[in-house]
Amino acid sequence: MNRQELRARWATLAPRERMLVAAAAGLVALALLWWVALGPAIAALGGAEAQHRALDAQLAHMQRLQAQAKAMQALPRQNPDEAMRQLEVAIRQQLGTSARYNIVADRVTVTLTNAQPAPLAQWLSQVRTNARAIPGEAKLTRNAVGGWDGSVVLTLPAR
């Protein structure tokens, strides 16, 4: 139908029918406005607060990591022999007999057998802080009794 045919058809409608067709068209326009413009905007506003909290938590975590990194950078350079001593002490204290290590230049490969999660996490934190060793590679698998098996390769401070 072209425009003239629509106008002719409109003119033939009774006033009551015109009012009903206009109301239906208005209702369709309102529904379309809601689905296209208002509905998505209101949904985005509803989720904005939760997303804002999540982003704030992520920002706080990143700022803590930044502060930790700056504190570690501010520490004086460590003698490689002292770093090795600190690493050996950490292995004995935290991991005990569940770890063996092999030293090649400034890289240390620590082989773990049934290392428990809490001491392993403490050990990683301790060697990073005290020995300033940087974990470069980790191949760990969870064993049947809840411990960790595998190896961790650390890089010690350069000589």
Phi, psi and omega per residue, in radians:
M1 nan 2.379 3.066
N2 -1.658 -3.082 -3.027
R3 -1.145 -0.734 -3.116
Q4 -1.131 -0.686 3.116
E5 -1.140 -0.679 3.109
L6 -1.128 -0.734 3.119
R7 -1.123 -0.699 3.127
A8 -1.139 -0.736 3.127
R9 -1.121 -0.722 3.129
W10 -1.085 -0.708 -3.117
A11 -1.164 -0.489 -3.127
T12 -1.400 -0.231 -3.123
L13 -1.308 2.580 3.054
A14 -1.259 2.723 -3.141
P15 -0.968 -0.667 3.124
R16 -1.122 -0.738 3.124
E17 -1.144 -0.676 3.088
R18 -1.054 -0.762 3.141
M19 -1.097 -0.731 -3.140
L20 -1.165 -0.731 3.111
V21 -1.134 -0.715 3.113
A22 -1.131 -0.711 3.117
A23 -1.141 -0.727 3.121
A24 -1.120 -0.735 3.106
A25 -1.111 -0.699 3.091
G26 -1.118 -0.710 3.117
L27 -1.126 -0.737 3.093
V28 -1.103 -0.709 3.127
A29 -1.127 -0.737 3.104
L30 -1.119 -0.750 3.125
A31 -1.100 -0.727 3.119
L32 -1.118 -0.730 3.099
L33 -1.071 -0.738 3.135
W34 -1.110 -0.859 -3.067
W35 -1.196 -0.545 -3.061
V36 -1.614 -0.720 -2.999
A37 -1.927 -0.939 -2.984
L38 -1.393 -0.763 -3.099
G39 -0.995 -0.938 3.122
P40 -1.087 -0.634 3.132
A41 -1.158 -0.738 3.124
I42 -1.175 -0.673 3.092
A43 -1.114 -0.700 3.114
A44 -1.141 -0.694 3.100
L45 -1.140 -0.641 3.133
G46 -1.117 -0.644 -3.134
G47 -1.567 -0.089 -3.058
A48 -1.151 -0.660 -3.101
E49 -1.141 -0.776 3.120
A50 -1.133 -0.718 3.117
Q51 -1.145 -0.657 3.115
H52 -1.118 -0.739 3.102
R53 -1.102 -0.739 3.137
A54 -1.112 -0.736 3.122
L55 -1.181 -0.637 3.074
D56 -1.105 -0.729 3.113
A57 -1.126 -0.715 3.118
Q58 -1.141 -0.711 3.106
L59 -1.104 -0.752 3.127
A60 -1.087 -0.713 3.115
H61 -1.110 -0.774 3.131
M62 -1.125 -0.646 3.113
Q63 -1.188 -0.630 3.068
R64 -1.127 -0.748 3.107
L65 -1.107 -0.687 3.111
Q66 -1.112 -0.761 3.121
A67 -1.103 -0.697 3.114
Q68 -1.123 -0.742 3.137
A69 -1.129 -0.722 3.124
K70 -1.149 -0.668 3.110
A71 -1.133 -0.683 3.125
M72 -1.210 -0.621 3.115
Q73 -1.189 -0.524 -3.112
A74 -1.332 -0.290 3.128
L75 -1.161 2.550 3.116
P76 -1.151 2.680 3.133
R77 -1.068 2.501 -3.062
Q78 -1.834 2.475 3.058
N79 -1.128 2.329 3.139
P80 -0.997 -0.600 3.105
D81 -1.157 -0.682 3.104
E82 -1.179 -0.658 3.102
A83 -1.089 -0.734 3.128
M84 -1.129 -0.725 3.117
R85 -1.094 -0.769 3.121
Q86 -1.086 -0.677 3.119
L87 -1.127 -0.806 3.132
E88 -1.077 -0.713 3.118
V89 -1.111 -0.759 -3.133
A90 -1.114 -0.690 3.121
I91 -1.115 -0.804 3.141
R92 -1.105 -0.792 -3.062
Q93 -1.245 -0.781 -2.995
Q94 -1.596 -0.718 -3.014
L95 -1.833 -0.463 3.096
G96 1.041 -2.246 -3.052
T97 -1.425 -0.074 -3.127
S98 -1.454 0.038 -3.109
A99 -2.348 2.451 2.969
R100 -2.193 2.620 -3.119
Y101 -2.341 2.688 -3.136
N102 -2.331 2.271 -3.069
I103 -1.897 2.239 3.036
V104 -2.349 1.883 -3.096
A105 1.004 -2.096 -3.119
D106 -1.769 0.244 3.117
R107 -1.954 2.362 3.139
V108 -2.142 2.179 3.079
T109 -1.793 2.079 3.135
V110 -1.838 2.095 3.130
T111 -1.736 2.190 -3.059
L112 -1.883 2.456 3.048
T113 -2.313 1.957 3.136
N114 0.947 0.793 3.079
A115 -1.359 2.273 -3.122
Q116 -1.306 2.577 -3.025
P117 -1.041 -0.824 -3.080
A118 -1.120 -0.870 3.097
P119 -1.094 -0.590 3.116
L120 -1.126 -0.771 3.118
A121 -1.122 -0.744 3.107
Q122 -1.106 -0.714 3.138
W123 -1.090 -0.816 3.131
L124 -1.034 -0.739 3.109
S125 -1.127 -0.742 -3.098
Q126 -1.165 -0.771 -3.116
V127 -1.231 -0.503 3.111
R128 -1.235 -0.685 -3.106
T129 -1.431 -0.927 -3.015
N130 -1.386 -0.818 -3.094
A131 -1.589 -0.170 -3.097
R132 0.980 0.615 3.100
A133 -1.502 2.443 -3.113
I134 -1.902 2.077 3.078
P135 -1.144 2.168 -3.118
G136 -1.866 -0.511 -3.079
E137 -2.662 2.447 3.104
A138 -2.460 2.246 3.051
K139 -2.191 1.626 -3.062
L140 -2.130 2.503 3.047
T141 -2.303 2.542 3.118
R142 -1.427 2.252 -3.139
N143 -1.614 3.113 -3.029
A144 -1.169 -0.453 -3.091
V145 -1.670 0.112 3.058
G146 1.695 0.021 3.104
G147 -1.646 -3.090 3.138
W148 -2.028 2.370 3.045
D149 -2.089 2.583 3.089
G150 2.456 -2.680 -3.109
S151 -2.476 2.669 3.070
V152 -2.256 2.260 3.113
V153 -1.833 2.162 -3.137
L154 -1.962 2.578 3.031
T155 -1.947 2.177 3.139
L156 -1.525 2.864 3.104
P157 -0.988 2.535 -3.132
A158 -1.174 2.629 -3.140
R159 -1.335 nan nan
